[in-house]
Amino acid sequence: MFLEKLVNSRRSGVVAVETRDDDAVFFYHDGGGFRQETVPFTPMLLLSAPEQLEDFSGTAAVSPFDGNMVFRFLAKFPTVSEYELALKHLKKGRGAYFVFRDYAQQILQQEETRLFAGMEFRELRRLQFDLEVRTTPGFDFPNPDRAGDEIVIISMCDSTGWELALSQDAMGEKELIETFVRTVAERDPDVIEGHNLCRFDLPYLEARAKRHKVRLTLGRGGATPKKRSSRFSLAERIINYTRYDLFGRHVVDTLHLAMMYDVSNRDLESYNLKYLAKHFNFASEERTYIDGARISQAWEEERALLLAYALDDVRETRSLGALLSPSYFYQTSILPMKYQDVIVRGSGTSLDALFVSEYLKARHSLPLPEPARRFAGALTRADEVGVFENVWHCDVRSLYPSILLAEGWAPSRDGLRVFPRLLDALRTFRLEAKDAMRSTRDPAEQNELKALQGTFKILINSFYGYLGFSQGTFNDYDLAERVTARGREILTMMLDFLTSSGANVLEMDTDGIYFQPPAGVTGKSAFQKRIQGALPPGIEVELDSAYAAMFSYKSKNYALLGLDGTVSITGAALKSRGLEPFQRRFISRLVELLLKRDFASVPAMYEKMRGEIERRELPLADLAKSENLNDSPETYKRKLAAGTGRRSAAYELAIRSKLDFQAGDQVTYYLTGEKKKVSVVDNAKLLSEAPAGERDENVAYYLNKLDELYANFKAFLPEEKSPLGI
């Protein structure tokens, strides 16, 4: 009901849309069962002047839009081939033109239709699968191009509760793949999910199917996958992956969902499926665990155990998808985009599609985006470092959107004021959804409403970022700068109030402050009202959390001890995935001891790990690093010879091993030698080649790593408790 008020869809129950020749095909899963609808597809683009198509040899229907912005004319073409011919013509000419990214966006805009409109998430048919594969002895990671690295199990389940484990117990690899393909067609899912699906399972399955000349008809109507290299932005990182498109279905990688979640929550130490299941509390107590390095051995010696492990993998993938997918599902129901595009294209692209769609519906001209430029950002700093007890956190609810609404600001080229209208509507609908969530007693309805209000929150918080989005049609860098300036003013007001009240401010980050309350203040509700009184109208503060303790290491790097005893760590300096496992474990335990003010146990814990390294008692895997080969060893050698590459321990080991390492393989190694300062490249050794008897790791090197790490935390310990010599 909330979504229909925001964006109207002429169709309900549409789960996918595709083009077939010059037609658009809508796929439905609704109360009437599964069906298809075919309508004519007339591709379109926007022109800055009709003269741009004067010498065009094809057919085009050009009509004017209202307004005087750059793209004032709509051109429609009777066929896809005519449209593609027009694109070639326009590339040779002068003048700007506006092209929509894909056909699905065009169809959904023209037909005023949204996928999943009128549906609830639980109605979506989601199928999960996972591969278990052999690895040829001597290698750390399987490679589909090696003959012996076969798929031995394909486990499957879906959102109805159905489960199946196919294995080479009863068939060879070729029949295993064929049976999987038939089963997907029989289950007919709308979505295929997997964890690390796009970088492992689908590429691996594709390669093995090709080896056996099996057609991988995983799309509807017997269509085979289409793939291309793609990437998406994840905060400051670019994630490269292979994108797969299945006709009539969506491909969702739950690894991507976890990465997206971590951008805003920053509380994940790993994206490993087993870790995520424990972190989100859906790991079963009966869950079967097998180390990845033992999969081949388990297939030979503990097959029943491996089959149980494989089914547990897909069950956890199903649970992870059910937890992290709903917000994208509901975004899809208001955006003119495919489901998997909503997940990976980012909030800027999603909002732009929404704004542009509203302008097309009004037949109004569109502007060119402003060129990108830098502008001043948020106020971020750590005022104190150390361990602090009784820490509260307050923040401004949706700070930047609240500023935009309170001030009535809109992008300068948004003449129809679509931006503030949609922002205000989303805020209103979110409050209505939250109220409805609190009032209903139906658990299923509560979950749906929780996901819905979470979706609105995500979109609301994306409006500010859109202003500085370089590809945003209505971006506005001056307005973005005004919003952040106002945000800094408001956060400074909060800071000044807290400081004058006697609070001890510890950390400030964008829209929130961690602080110790003034002496004698115990009531959060009353203190929140006092903070609120120091802020301007339209800006709402929330004193949302209290913690037993906080360890502030440096700006954006801290740990919190909840009142229930749970520890959460934020910041790369405290939980970098670039550290060796023993270092991550050491930091995690040390931070927990600091938070609990158990300073006396810290030196003992340090000395214990030091002794374990000296006596070679730590598992070598705790000392080892793993790296992926992005290029083949041959490409690496060519780059070195050309002077465009740098020596790498992982590649040198792959080459020296004489094994058939390929791009995509993982290399795990540790260091040998006797000195604490050694060349990593020249002293690295494959973990798989570690001697079975006497250990040969570089004790001095690893002791030095531990000592340097410990020295970084010495200042946070009472001096008399620190170990000598550090």
C-alpha positions in Angstrom: 0.0 0.0 0.0 2.9 2.4 0.8 4.7 1.7 -2.5 1.7 2.1 -4.6 1.4 5.7 -3.3 4.9 6.4 -4.3 5.1 4.9 -7.8 2.2 3.4 -9.7 2.6 0.2 -11.7 0.1 -0.8 -14.4 0.9 -4.5 -13.8 1.2 -6.6 -10.6 3.0 -9.8 -10.0 5.7 -9.3 -12.8 8.8 -11.1 -11.7 11.0 -10.5 -14.8 11.1 -8.7 -18.1 13.2 -9.5 -21.2 13.4 -8.5 -24.8 12.9 -11.1 -27.6 13.6 -9.7 -31.1 11.3 -6.5 -31.2 9.1 -7.6 -28.3 9.2 -7.2 -24.6 8.2 -10.3 -22.5 6.8 -10.0 -19.0 7.0 -13.0 -16.8 4.4 -13.4 -14.0 4.2 -15.5 -10.9 0.9 -14.4 -9.3 -2.3 -15.9 -7.9 -3.1 -17.2 -11.4 0.1 -19.2 -11.6 3.0 -18.7 -14.1 2.3 -16.9 -17.3 4.0 -14.6 -19.9 2.8 -11.5 -21.7 4.3 -10.2 -24.9 4.1 -6.5 -26.0 5.8 -4.5 -28.8 9.0 -2.9 -27.8 9.9 0.5 -29.3 13.3 1.6 -28.1 13.8 5.3 -27.3 16.4 8.0 -26.6 16.4 11.7 -26.0 17.9 14.4 -28.3 19.0 17.9 -27.7 17.7 18.9 -31.2 15.6 17.1 -33.8 18.2 18.0 -36.5 20.5 15.4 -35.0 18.4 12.8 -37.0 18.0 14.8 -40.2 20.3 12.6 -42.3 19.3 9.4 -40.5 18.4 6.7 -43.1 16.1 4.9 -40.8 12.7 5.6 -39.2 12.2 7.6 -36.0 9.2 9.3 -34.4 10.4 12.5 -32.7 8.3 14.5 -30.3 9.0 17.6 -28.1 9.1 17.7 -24.3 8.1 20.6 -22.1 10.8 22.8 -20.6 14.0 24.2 -22.0 16.6 21.9 -20.6 19.2 20.2 -22.8 17.3 17.0 -23.7 14.0 18.3 -25.1 13.1 15.7 -27.7 12.0 12.1 -27.5 12.9 9.8 -30.4 11.2 6.4 -30.6 12.1 3.7 -33.1 9.9 0.9 -34.5 12.6 -1.9 -34.1 15.7 -2.6 -32.2 17.8 -2.6 -35.3 16.6 0.9 -36.3 17.5 2.1 -32.7 21.0 0.6 -33.0 21.4 2.2 -36.4 20.4 5.6 -34.9 23.0 5.2 -32.2 25.8 4.7 -34.8 24.5 7.8 -36.6 24.5 9.9 -33.5 28.0 9.0 -32.6 29.2 10.4 -35.9 27.3 13.7 -35.5 27.3 16.7 -33.1 25.1 17.5 -30.2 24.3 15.7 -26.9 21.9 12.8 -26.7 20.6 10.8 -23.7 20.7 7.0 -23.9 19.2 4.7 -21.3 21.5 2.0 -20.0 19.5 -1.0 -20.9 16.4 -2.2 -22.6 14.7 -3.3 -19.3 14.8 0.2 -18.0 13.3 1.5 -21.2 10.5 -1.1 -21.2 9.6 -0.6 -17.5 9.5 3.2 -18.0 7.4 3.0 -21.2 5.0 0.5 -19.8 4.8 2.2 -16.4 5.5 -1.2 -14.9 7.7 -2.2 -12.0 8.9 -5.7 -11.2 7.5 -7.2 -8.0 4.8 -4.6 -7.7 1.9 -5.9 -5.6 4.1 -8.7 -4.2 5.6 -9.6 -0.9 9.2 -10.8 -0.6 8.1 -14.3 0.6 6.2 -14.8 -2.7 9.5 -14.6 -4.6 10.7 -18.0 -5.8 14.4 -18.2 -4.8 16.7 -21.2 -5.5 20.1 -21.6 -3.9 22.9 -23.9 -5.1 26.5 -24.6 -4.1 29.3 -26.8 -5.6 31.7 -29.1 -3.8 34.7 -29.9 -5.9 37.9 -31.9 -5.8 41.3 -30.3 -5.8 44.3 -32.0 -7.5 46.9 -32.9 -4.9 49.6 -30.2 -4.6 47.2 -27.3 -5.1 45.6 -25.1 -2.6 42.5 -24.2 -4.6 40.5 -26.0 -7.3 40.6 -24.9 -10.9 38.0 -26.0 -13.4 40.5 -26.2 -16.2 42.3 -29.1 -14.5 40.8 -32.4 -15.6 40.8 -33.9 -12.1 39.2 -30.9 -10.3 35.7 -32.3 -10.8 32.4 -31.2 -9.3 31.4 -34.0 -6.9 28.3 -32.5 -5.2 25.7 -29.9 -6.2 23.5 -29.0 -3.3 20.2 -27.2 -3.8 17.3 -25.7 -1.8 14.7 -23.1 -2.4 12.5 -20.6 -0.5 9.7 -23.2 -0.2 11.8 -25.4 2.0 12.6 -28.0 -0.7 16.2 -29.4 -0.6 18.3 -31.8 -2.7 21.9 -32.9 -2.8 23.1 -34.3 -6.2 26.4 -36.1 -6.1 28.8 -38.4 -8.0 27.7 -41.2 -5.7 25.1 -42.1 -8.4 26.4 -40.5 -11.6 29.4 -39.0 -13.3 30.2 -35.3 -13.5 28.5 -34.9 -16.9 25.2 -36.4 -15.7 25.5 -34.5 -12.4 25.5 -31.2 -14.4 22.7 -32.4 -16.7 20.5 -33.4 -13.7 21.2 -30.0 -12.0 20.1 -28.1 -15.2 16.9 -30.2 -15.4 16.1 -29.6 -11.8 16.4 -25.9 -12.1 13.9 -26.0 -15.0 11.5 -28.1 -12.9 11.7 -25.8 -9.9 11.4 -22.7 -12.2 12.8 -20.1 -9.7 12.6 -16.4 -10.3 16.0 -15.9 -8.6 19.1 -18.1 -8.4 21.3 -17.4 -5.4 24.7 -18.5 -4.2 27.5 -17.3 -2.0 30.4 -16.2 -4.2 28.2 -17.3 -7.1 29.7 -14.9 -9.7 33.4 -15.5 -9.0 33.3 -19.3 -8.3 30.2 -21.4 -8.6 28.8 -20.2 -12.0 32.2 -19.8 -13.7 33.2 -23.2 -12.4 29.9 -24.8 -13.5 30.2 -23.2 -16.9 33.7 -24.4 -17.5 32.9 -28.0 -16.4 29.7 -28.0 -18.5 31.8 -26.9 -21.5 34.3 -29.7 -20.9 31.4 -32.2 -21.2 29.6 -30.4 -24.0 26.5 -29.9 -21.7 24.3 -26.9 -22.6 23.8 -24.9 -19.4 20.2 -24.0 -20.1 19.5 -22.2 -16.8 17.3 -19.5 -18.2 13.6 -19.7 -18.9 12.7 -21.3 -22.2 16.0 -23.2 -22.3 18.2 -20.1 -22.6 21.9 -20.3 -21.8 23.6 -17.7 -19.6 25.0 -14.5 -21.0 28.1 -13.2 -19.2 30.4 -10.2 -19.3 33.1 -8.7 -17.1 31.6 -6.2 -14.7 32.3 -4.2 -11.5 30.6 -2.2 -8.9 31.7 0.4 -6.3 31.8 -0.5 -2.7 32.7 2.6 -0.7 36.3 3.3 -1.8 36.8 -0.1 -3.4 35.9 -1.4 -6.9 34.7 -5.0 -6.9 35.4 -6.9 -10.2 33.2 -9.9 -11.0 31.7 -11.9 -13.9 28.1 -10.8 -14.4 25.7 -13.5 -15.5 22.3 -12.9 -17.0 19.7 -15.6 -17.2 16.7 -15.1 -19.4 13.6 -14.6 -17.3 15.5 -15.0 -14.0 17.7 -12.9 -11.7 21.2 -13.8 -10.4 21.9 -12.8 -6.8 25.3 -13.3 -5.2 24.8 -13.3 -1.4 28.5 -12.4 -1.1 27.7 -9.1 -2.7 24.8 -8.6 -0.3 27.1 -9.1 2.6 29.6 -6.6 1.2 26.8 -4.0 0.7 25.6 -4.6 4.2 29.1 -4.0 5.6 29.5 -0.6 3.9 26.9 0.9 6.2 27.2 -1.3 9.3 31.0 -1.9 9.3 30.7 -4.8 11.8 31.7 -7.8 9.7 35.2 -9.4 10.2 34.8 -11.7 7.2 32.5 -12.4 4.3 32.9 -16.2 4.8 29.5 -17.9 4.8 30.1 -19.8 8.0 31.2 -16.6 9.8 28.1 -14.7 8.5 25.8 -17.5 9.7 27.2 -17.2 13.2 27.3 -13.4 13.1 23.6 -13.1 12.1 22.6 -16.0 14.4 21.1 -18.4 12.0 23.8 -21.1 12.2 22.3 -24.3 13.3 23.7 -26.1 16.4 23.8 -29.2 14.3 25.7 -27.5 11.5 28.4 -29.7 9.9 31.8 -28.1 9.5 34.6 -29.3 7.2 37.7 -27.3 6.5 37.9 -26.2 2.9 41.3 -27.8 2.5 39.7 -31.2 3.4 36.9 -31.3 0.9 38.8 -33.8 -1.4 39.7 -36.0 1.5 36.2 -35.9 2.9 34.8 -36.9 -0.4 36.9 -40.0 -0.3 36.7 -40.9 3.4 33.6 -39.1 4.9 31.1 -38.8 2.0 28.0 -38.7 4.1 29.5 -36.0 6.3 30.4 -34.0 3.1 26.8 -34.3 1.8 25.5 -33.0 5.1 28.0 -30.1 4.9 26.9 -29.3 1.4 23.2 -29.0 2.3 24.1 -26.9 5.3 25.9 -24.5 3.0 22.8 -23.9 0.8 20.5 -23.6 3.9 22.8 -20.9 5.2 22.8 -19.2 1.8 19.0 -19.2 1.8 18.9 -17.7 5.3 21.4 -15.0 4.3 19.5 -14.1 1.2 16.2 -13.9 3.2 17.9 -11.6 5.7 19.7 -9.2 3.3 17.6 -9.3 0.1 14.2 -7.7 1.1 15.3 -4.1 0.9 16.5 -4.6 -2.6 13.3 -6.5 -3.5 11.2 -3.5 -2.4 13.5 -1.0 -4.1 13.0 -2.9 -7.3 9.2 -2.5 -6.9 9.5 1.3 -7.3 12.5 1.5 -9.6 12.5 0.9 -13.4 15.4 -1.6 -13.1 16.0 -5.3 -12.9 16.4 -6.8 -9.5 20.1 -7.8 -9.8 20.9 -4.3 -11.2 19.3 -2.6 -8.1 21.7 -4.6 -6.0 25.0 -3.8 -7.8 24.5 -0.5 -9.5 24.4 1.6 -6.4 22.0 4.1 -4.8 23.0 7.0 -7.1 22.1 5.1 -10.2 18.8 3.8 -8.6 17.7 7.3 -7.6 18.6 8.7 -11.0 16.4 6.1 -12.7 13.6 7.1 -10.4 13.9 10.8 -11.0 14.3 10.4 -14.8 11.3 8.1 -14.9 9.1 10.8 -13.2 10.3 13.4 -15.8 9.6 11.1 -18.7 6.1 10.4 -17.3 5.6 14.2 -17.2 7.1 14.5 -20.7 9.5 17.1 -19.4 13.0 17.8 -20.7 16.1 16.7 -18.9 19.4 18.4 -18.1 23.0 17.4 -18.5 24.8 16.3 -15.3 27.2 18.8 -13.7 30.9 18.0 -14.1 32.3 16.3 -11.0 34.3 18.3 -8.5 35.5 18.0 -4.9 33.6 19.6 -2.0 34.0 19.7 1.8 32.7 16.7 3.6 31.4 15.7 7.0 32.9 16.5 10.4 34.9 13.5 11.7 37.4 13.3 14.5 38.5 11.4 17.6 38.8 13.7 20.6 40.0 11.1 23.0 41.9 7.8 22.7 41.9 5.0 25.3 39.4 3.0 27.3 36.3 4.7 28.6 33.4 3.3 30.7 29.7 4.2 30.5 29.6 5.6 26.9 26.5 6.9 25.2 25.8 7.5 21.5 23.6 10.1 20.1 23.0 11.0 16.4 20.7 13.1 14.3 18.1 11.0 12.6 18.8 11.1 8.8 20.9 14.2 9.3 21.4 15.2 5.6 17.9 14.4 4.4 16.5 16.2 7.5 18.5 19.3 6.5 17.2 19.1 2.9 13.6 18.9 4.1 13.9 21.4 6.9 15.4 24.0 4.5 13.2 23.1 1.5 16.3 22.6 -0.7 16.2 20.9 -4.1 18.7 20.5 -7.0 18.8 23.7 -9.0 17.8 22.0 -12.2 14.9 20.0 -10.7 12.1 22.3 -12.0 9.4 19.8 -11.2 10.7 19.5 -7.6 10.6 15.7 -7.9 13.6 15.4 -5.5 11.9 17.0 -2.5 8.5 15.5 -3.2 9.9 11.9 -3.3 12.1 12.6 -0.3 9.2 13.9 1.8 7.0 11.0 0.6 9.6 8.4 1.5 10.0 9.9 5.0 6.2 9.9 5.5 5.8 6.3 4.3 8.6 5.1 6.5 6.9 6.5 9.6 3.7 4.9 8.5 5.4 1.6 8.0 7.1 1.8 11.4 3.8 2.5 13.1 2.1 -0.4 11.3 5.0 -2.7 12.2 4.5 -1.8 15.9 0.8 -2.3 15.8 0.6 -5.7 14.0 0.9 -9.0 15.8 1.4 -11.1 12.7 5.1 -12.1 12.7 5.2 -12.4 8.9 3.6 -9.0 8.4 6.1 -7.6 11.0 9.0 -8.9 9.0 7.6 -7.5 5.7 7.0 -4.1 7.3 10.5 -4.1 8.9 12.1 -4.7 5.5 9.9 -2.1 4.0 10.7 0.7 6.4 14.4 -0.3 6.1 14.1 0.1 2.4 12.7 3.6 2.8 15.6 4.4 5.2 18.2 3.3 2.7 16.6 5.4 -0.1 16.1 8.4 2.2 19.8 8.4 3.2 20.8 8.1 -0.5 19.3 11.5 -1.5 22.3 13.5 -0.2 24.8 11.3 -1.9 23.0 11.7 -5.1 23.8 15.4 -5.1 27.5 14.6 -5.5 26.9 11.7 -7.9 28.9 12.5 -11.0 26.5 10.6 -13.3 23.3 12.0 -11.7 21.1 13.8 -14.1 20.1 16.3 -11.4 23.3 16.4 -9.4 24.2 19.6 -7.7 27.6 20.1 -6.1 26.8 23.5 -4.7 23.8 22.1 -2.8 25.9 19.1 -1.6 28.4 21.6 -0.2 25.7 23.6 1.5 24.2 20.5 3.1 27.5 19.3 4.5 28.3 22.8 5.8 24.9 22.8 7.6 25.6 19.3 8.9 28.9 20.5 10.4 27.1 23.4 12.0 24.5 21.1 13.6 27.1 18.6 14.8 29.1 21.5 16.3 25.9 22.6 18.1 25.6 19.2 19.6 29.3 19.2 20.5 29.1 22.6 22.1 26.1 21.6 24.2 27.7 18.3 25.3 30.9 20.0 26.3 29.2 22.8 28.1 27.1 20.2 30.0 30.2 18.5 31.3 30.1 15.5 28.9 33.3 14.0 27.7 33.2 13.7 23.9 35.2 10.8 22.5 34.4 10.3 18.8 32.5 12.3 16.2 31.5 10.7 12.8 29.3 12.4 10.2 26.0 12.5 12.1 26.7 11.0 15.6 28.8 11.5 18.7 30.1 9.0 21.3 30.4 10.6 24.7 30.5 9.9 28.4 27.5 11.6 30.1 28.0 14.4 32.6 28.4 13.4 36.2 25.1 12.7 37.9 23.2 12.3 34.5 21.5 8.8 34.3 18.3 9.3 32.4 18.8 9.1 28.7 15.3 10.3 27.8 15.6 13.5 29.7 19.1 14.2 28.4 18.0 13.6 24.8 15.4 16.3 25.3 18.0 18.7 26.5 20.2 18.0 23.4 17.1 18.4 21.2 16.5 21.8 22.7 19.9 22.9 21.4 19.1 22.1 17.8 17.1 23.9 15.1 13.5 22.9 14.1 13.2 19.9 11.8 16.4 18.3 13.2 15.6 15.3 15.4 18.3 13.9 17.7 18.2 10.3 19.0 20.1 9.0 22.0 20.0 5.5 20.7 22.6 3.4 22.5 24.6 3.0 25.7 27.7 0.9 26.2 29.5 -0.5 29.1 32.8 0.6 27.6 34.5 2.0 24.5 38.1 1.6 23.3 39.0 4.5 21.0 42.1 3.7 19.0 42.0 6.6 16.5 39.4 8.3 14.2 36.9 5.8 12.8 38.7 2.9 14.6 37.1 1.9 17.9 35.5 -1.0 19.8 32.4 -1.1 21.9 31.4 -3.4 24.8 27.6 -3.7 24.9 25.7 -3.9 28.1 25.0 -7.6 27.2 28.8 -8.3 27.0 29.1 -8.4 23.2 32.1 -6.8 21.6 31.9 -5.0 18.2 34.9 -3.7 16.4 35.0 -0.9 13.8 37.8 0.2 11.5 40.5 -1.4 9.3 43.3 -0.7 11.8 41.7 -3.1 14.3 40.4 -5.9 12.0 42.2 -5.6 8.6 41.8 -8.6 6.4 45.4 -8.0 5.3 46.7 -9.2 8.7 47.7 -12.8 9.2 45.1 -14.9 11.2 47.2 -14.9 14.4 47.4 -11.1 14.3 43.6 -10.7 13.9 43.0 -13.1 16.8 45.5 -11.3 19.0 44.0 -7.9 18.4 40.4 -9.2 18.9 41.3 -10.7 22.2 43.5 -7.8 23.4 40.7 -5.3 22.6 38.2 -7.4 24.5 40.5 -7.4 27.6 41.0 -3.7 27.3 37.2 -3.1 27.2 36.7 -5.2 30.3 39.6 -3.4 32.0 41.3 -6.8 32.5 44.7 -5.1 31.9 46.6 -7.8 34.0 45.6 -10.5 31.5 47.0 -8.6 28.5 50.7 -9.2 29.1 50.0 -12.9 29.9 48.0 -13.3 26.7 50.8 -11.7 24.7 53.5 -13.8 26.4 51.4 -16.9 25.8 51.2 -16.3 22.0 54.9 -15.3 21.9 55.8 -18.6 23.5 53.5 -20.5 21.1 55.4 -18.9 18.2 58.8 -19.6 19.7 57.9 -23.2 20.4 56.3 -23.6 16.9 53.0 -24.6 18.5 50.7 -22.3 16.4 49.2 -24.0 13.4 51.0 -22.9 10.3 47.7 -21.8 8.8 47.5 -19.1 11.5 50.8 -17.7 10.2 50.0 -18.0 6.5 48.7 -15.4 4.1 46.4 -16.2 1.1 46.5 -14.3 -2.1 44.5 -14.7 -5.3 46.2 -14.8 -8.7 44.4 -12.1 -10.7 46.6 -12.9 -13.8 48.0 -16.1 -15.0 51.7 -16.8 -14.2 52.6 -16.3 -17.8 51.0 -12.8 -17.8 52.9 -12.0 -14.6 56.2 -13.0 -16.3 55.5 -10.9 -19.3 54.7 -7.9 -17.1 58.0 -8.4 -15.2 59.9 -8.6 -18.4 58.3 -5.4 -19.8 59.1 -3.6 -16.5 55.4 -3.0 -15.8 55.0 -5.4 -12.9 56.5 -6.0 -9.5 57.8 -9.2 -8.0 55.2 -11.1 -6.0 55.6 -14.0 -3.5 52.4 -15.7 -4.6 53.3 -15.7 -8.3 56.9 -16.7 -7.7 55.7 -19.7 -5.7 53.2 -20.6 -8.3 55.9 -20.6 -11.0 58.5 -22.5 -8.9 56.0 -25.2 -7.9 55.8 -26.5 -11.5 52.1 -27.0 -10.9 49.4 -25.8 -13.3 48.4 -22.6 -11.5 45.9 -20.5 -13.4 44.4 -17.0 -13.0 41.9 -17.2 -10.2 43.8 -19.8 -8.2 44.5 -19.0 -4.5 48.1 -19.3 -3.2 48.7 -19.7 0.6 52.2 -19.3 1.9 54.3 -18.6 5.0 57.8 -17.3 5.5 60.9 -19.3 6.3 64.4 -18.0 7.3 66.0 -17.0 10.5 66.1 -13.1 10.6 63.3 -10.9 11.5 63.8 -8.7 8.5 63.7 -10.8 5.3 62.6 -10.5 1.7 59.0 -11.9 1.6 59.4 -12.9 -2.1 62.6 -14.8 -1.5 61.6 -16.5 1.7 58.0 -17.5 1.0 57.0 -21.2 1.0 53.7 -22.8 -0.1 51.7 -24.0 2.9 51.0 -27.2 1.0 54.7 -27.8 0.8 55.3 -27.4 4.6 57.4 -30.4 5.9 55.5 -33.1 7.6 58.1 -33.4 10.4 60.3 -30.6 11.6 58.8 -27.1 11.3 60.7 -24.4 9.3 58.7 -21.2 9.7 60.7 -18.0 10.4 60.2 -17.6 14.1 62.1 -14.3 14.4 59.9 -12.8 11.6 56.6 -13.8 13.3 57.8 -12.8 16.7 58.8 -9.4 15.4 55.3 -9.0 13.8 53.7 -9.8 17.1 56.0 -7.4 19.0 55.4 -4.5 16.6 51.6 -5.2 16.9 51.7 -5.3 20.7 53.8 -2.1 20.8 51.0 -0.2 19.0 48.8 -0.9 22.0 51.3 -0.4 24.8 50.1 3.2 25.5 46.6 1.9 26.4 48.0 -0.3 29.3 48.9 0.9 32.8 52.7 1.2 32.7 53.3 -1.2 35.5 51.4 -3.9 33.7 53.4 -3.7 30.4 55.9 -6.5 29.7 59.6 -5.5 29.8 61.5 -4.9 26.6 58.5 -3.7 24.5 
